[in-house]
Amino acid sequence: MAGKKISQLTDIGINITLDDYLEVLDVSEANPSEKNKRVKINNFADLINNAVYPFQTYEGIAGEAITARKVLMMTDGQLFLFDPTDVNNYGLCVGLSRNAAATGDTVLFAHFGIYKSTPFTNIVPNAIYFSNSDGVLTTVTPAEGVYQEVGFGVASDTIFLRIGQPRLVSEMDGDLSFDGEQPVKYVPEEGYIPGGSTLKEVFTNMFWPYLNATITLNSFPLQIVGSSYAPSVVGVITPKDDTITQRRVLIDGVSVNNPAGNNVNYAAPSFTVAFGNNKLYQIEADVSNDGSPITVESPERTVEGIYPYLWGSSDDPNLTGGALYTNLNKLVEKEGTKSITFNGTNKYFYFGFDAAYGDLEQIKDQNGFPLGGMLASLSAKSVTALGWTHEYKFYITELTTINNGTFQFIT
């Protein structure tokens, strides 16, 4: 069915003259007991205001002295001035008083509709009205307690009463507001789950979470098996949002030192390095954790002992045992491709490593040419040093001269 345009009330069968009278609720505080009175309808707005939005008036017993035009709440069957700052008054607001009453007397109060009162002189049109802690109408939004709308201004002497759905200010703050004018503390990564049940909690957890202390700890260089090594345990404790209550340096899980400050530099005892991982070092800090104390730990660091690469030149093509270790240079690195710069006239050039490593795939000279002869010279030799004897693989050149040439030993 096609819609029909309505341009006047007579189009839908309504005939009203401005001299008509309607029976509406009385809004006079001087005669609050008059339930109805005839009010002349001067214009269509009067009809809408009085017929569509009539007063809903109720009565109750005053639990304290009450004056007219105060926001009321009902508790234990009595009426009191509404105090929205107390969260215990959530859901108790019932309306606006229409008369003054002493304790125990009857109070009439309006709950919904147009409230026009001569004593009203400064109602702000379109403004939302609340109650202050004394039940007085105010446009000031509650900063704590209960967010309870009472109505909104229509004219300087008229308010439209509408007791809205109450909310706790703390929950509204969580839903709607937060301080975005602050530096971001944290940038979440993909897959990060911030948690939270309100927008504020989500955004706070994402960009301004409580940050626990962090601890850095230096790593230790590789050491030659059999050498003596005294590590320096160096780290920094960054408190962030935490309060630090205790600090510890641990060796193999045992506390050996309690640093006084957050910049840790502890000289650990020396020891003889064995092959593989040796001692385990760590820094701990006991922190406040926003009221739930925890212990924050640094990464664990260990000292690793290895057999070094041996390289260099000699007049002797048959170095063995301790002479290999004594006469050649040491490169303390793990298995991999190495670049070695040789220099010498009429020398035999050596390059050796732990026999547990794989054979080289290729050797290139300073010009990038493959050295098939040196690659074919692979031989096994025992190296003796620092209380150990270990099997090595060596590649040795023929007698030759190399002037600062960098060779590539490719795994």
Residue pairs with C-beta under 8 A, 6 or more apart in sequence:
4 11
6 12
9 15
9 16
16 41
16 44
16 47
18 41
18 42
18 43
19 40
20 41
21 38
21 39
21 40
21 41
22 38
22 39
22 41
22 47
22 50
22 51
23 36
23 37
23 38
23 39
24 36
24 37
24 39
24 50
24 51
24 54
24 55
25 35
25 36
25 37
25 54
25 55
25 57
25 113
26 32
26 34
26 35
26 36
26 37
26 55
27 55
27 114
27 115
27 116
27 117
28 34
29 68
29 69
29 98
29 99
29 117
29 119
32 98
32 99
32 108
33 108
35 57
39 46
39 50
40 46
41 47
41 50
49 114
50 114
53 112
53 113
53 114
53 160
54 113
54 114
55 110
55 112
55 113
55 114
55 115
56 110
56 111
56 112
56 113
57 98
57 108
57 109
57 110
57 111
58 94
58 95
58 108
58 109
58 111
59 106
59 107
59 108
59 109
60 72
60 74
60 77
60 78
60 79
60 94
60 106
60 107
60 109
61 77
61 78
61 79
61 104
61 105
61 106
61 107
62 78
62 79
62 101
62 102
62 103
62 104
62 105
62 106
62 107
63 75
63 76
63 78
63 79
63 80
63 103
64 80
64 81
64 103
65 101
65 102
65 103
66 72
66 79
66 80
66 81
66 97
66 100
66 101
66 107
67 97
67 100
68 97
68 98
68 99
68 100
68 119
69 96
69 97
69 98
69 117
69 119
69 120
69 137
70 81
70 82
70 96
70 97
70 134
70 135
70 136
71 81
71 82
71 93
71 95
71 96
71 131
71 135
71 136
71 137
71 150
72 79
72 80
72 81
72 82
72 93
72 94
72 95
72 96
72 97
72 107
72 109
72 135
73 79
73 80
73 81
73 82
73 83
73 89
73 92
73 93
73 94
74 80
74 92
74 94
75 89
75 92
79 94
79 97
79 107
79 109
81 134
81 135
82 89
82 92
82 93
82 131
82 135
82 148
83 89
83 131
83 133
83 134
83 135
83 145
84 93
84 130
84 131
84 132
84 133
84 142
84 145
84 146
84 147
84 148
85 133
85 142
85 144
85 145
85 146
86 145
86 146
87 145
87 146
87 168
89 145
89 146
90 146
90 166
90 168
91 166
93 131
93 146
93 148
93 150
93 163
93 166
94 109
94 111
94 163
95 109
95 110
95 111
95 112
95 161
95 163
96 109
96 110
96 115
96 137
96 150
96 151
96 159
96 161
97 107
97 108
97 109
98 107
98 108
98 109
98 110
99 107
99 108
101 107
110 161
111 161
111 163
112 161
112 162
112 163
113 160
113 161
114 154
114 158
114 160
114 161
115 151
115 158
115 159
115 160
115 161
116 155
116 157
116 158
117 157
117 158
118 157
120 156
120 157
120 158
120 159
121 156
121 157
122 156
123 129
123 153
123 154
123 155
123 156
123 157
123 158
123 159
124 139
124 153
125 153
125 154
125 155
125 156
126 152
126 153
127 139
127 152
127 153
128 139
128 141
128 149
128 151
128 152
129 137
129 138
129 139
129 149
129 150
129 151
129 152
129 153
129 159
130 137
130 138
130 139
130 140
130 141
130 142
130 147
130 148
130 149
130 150
131 137
131 138
131 148
131 150
132 138
132 140
137 150
137 159
141 147
142 148
142 169
143 169
144 169
144 170
145 168
145 169
146 166
146 167
146 168
146 169
147 166
147 167
147 168
147 169
147 172
148 163
148 164
148 166
149 162
149 163
149 164
150 159
150 161
150 162
150 163
150 164
151 159
151 160
151 161
151 162
151 163
152 159
152 160
152 162
153 159
153 160
154 160
171 198
173 200
174 197
174 198
174 199
174 200
174 201
175 198
175 199
175 200
176 199
176 200
177 200
178 199
178 200
178 203
178 204
182 208
184 207
184 208
185 207
185 208
185 209
185 211
186 206
186 207
186 208
186 209
186 211
187 207
188 194
188 206
188 207
192 206
194 202
194 205
194 206
194 209
195 201
195 202
195 205
196 202
196 204
196 205
210 241
210 290
211 240
211 241
211 242
212 240
212 241
212 242
212 287
212 289
212 294
212 296
213 237
213 238
213 239
213 240
213 242
213 244
213 285
213 287
213 296
214 237
214 238
214 240
214 296
215 235
215 236
215 237
215 238
215 283
215 284
215 285
215 296
215 297
215 298
216 235
216 236
216 238
216 298
216 299
217 233
217 234
217 235
217 281
217 282
217 283
217 298
217 299
217 301
218 232
218 233
218 234
218 235
218 301
219 301
220 231
220 281
220 301
220 302
220 303
220 304
221 332
222 304
222 305
222 306
222 332
222 333
222 334
223 229
223 273
223 278
223 303
223 304
223 305
223 306
223 332
224 273
224 305
224 306
224 307
224 308
224 330
224 332
224 386
225 273
225 274
225 275
225 305
225 306
225 307
225 386
225 388
225 390
226 272
226 273
226 305
226 385
226 386
226 387
226 388
227 272
227 273
227 305
227 386
228 270
228 271
228 272
228 273
229 270
229 271
229 273
229 303
230 267
230 268
230 269
230 270
230 271
231 268
231 279
231 281
231 303
232 265
232 266
232 267
232 268
233 249
233 264
233 265
233 266
233 267
233 268
233 281
233 283
234 264
234 265
234 266
235 264
235 283
235 298
236 262
236 263
236 264
237 244
237 247
237 262
237 263
237 264
237 283
237 285
237 296
238 262
239 262
239 287
241 290
242 287
242 288
242 289
242 296
243 287
243 288
244 262
244 285
244 286
244 287
245 286
245 287
245 288
245 293
246 258
246 285
246 286
247 258
247 259
247 260
247 261
247 262
247 264
247 283
247 284
247 285
247 286
248 255
248 257
248 258
248 259
248 283
248 284
248 285
249 255
249 256
249 257
249 258
249 259
249 264
249 266
249 268
249 281
249 282
249 283
250 256
250 280
250 281
250 282
250 283
250 284
251 268
251 279
251 280
251 281
252 279
252 280
253 280
253 282
255 284
256 266
256 268
257 266
259 266
259 283
264 283
268 279
268 281
271 278
271 279
273 303
273 305
274 305
275 305
275 306
275 307
276 304
276 305
277 302
277 303
277 304
278 302
278 303
278 304
278 305
279 302
279 303
280 300
280 301
280 302
281 300
281 301
281 302
281 303
282 297
282 298
282 299
282 300
282 301
283 297
283 298
284 295
284 296
284 297
284 298
285 295
285 296
286 293
286 294
286 295
286 296
287 293
287 294
287 295
287 296
306 332
306 334
306 354
307 353
307 354
307 383
307 390
307 392
308 330
308 331
308 332
308 333
309 330
309 331
309 332
309 333
309 338
309 351
309 352
309 353
310 324
310 325
310 328
310 329
310 330
310 331
310 350
310 351
310 352
310 353
310 383
310 392
310 394
311 328
311 329
311 331
311 340
311 342
311 349
311 350
311 351
311 352
312 327
312 328
312 329
312 342
312 349
312 350
313 342
313 343
313 344
313 347
313 348
313 349
313 350
313 402
314 327
314 328
314 347
314 348
314 350
315 347
315 348
316 323
316 348
317 348
317 396
317 399
319 327
319 328
319 350
319 381
320 381
320 382
321 382
321 383
321 384
321 389
322 383
322 384
322 385
324 350
324 352
324 381
324 383
324 392
324 394
325 383
325 384
325 385
326 385
328 350
328 352
331 338
331 340
335 353
335 354
335 357
335 358
335 411
336 411
337 408
337 409
337 410
337 411
338 351
338 408
338 409
339 406
339 407
339 408
339 409
340 351
340 406
340 407
340 409
341 404
341 405
341 406
341 407
342 349
342 402
342 404
342 405
342 406
342 407
343 402
343 403
343 404
343 405
344 401
344 402
345 401
346 399
346 400
346 401
347 399
347 400
347 401
347 402
348 396
348 397
348 398
348 399
348 400
349 396
349 397
349 400
349 402
350 394
350 395
350 396
351 363
351 394
351 395
351 396
351 407
351 409
352 381
352 383
352 392
352 393
352 394
352 395
353 392
353 393
354 390
354 391
354 392
354 393
355 380
355 390
355 391
355 392
355 393
357 393
357 411
358 411
359 378
359 393
360 375
360 378
360 395
360 409
360 410
360 411
361 410
361 411
362 370
362 375
362 408
362 410
363 370
363 371
363 374
363 375
363 395
363 407
363 408
363 409
363 410
364 370
364 371
364 407
364 408
364 410
365 371
365 405
365 407
366 402
366 404
366 405
366 406
366 407
368 408
371 397
371 407
373 397
373 398
374 395
374 396
374 397
375 395
377 394
377 395
377 396
377 397
378 393
378 394
378 395
379 393
379 394
379 396
380 391
380 392
380 393
380 394
381 391
381 392
381 393
381 394
382 389
382 390
382 391
382 392
383 389
383 390
383 391
383 392
395 409
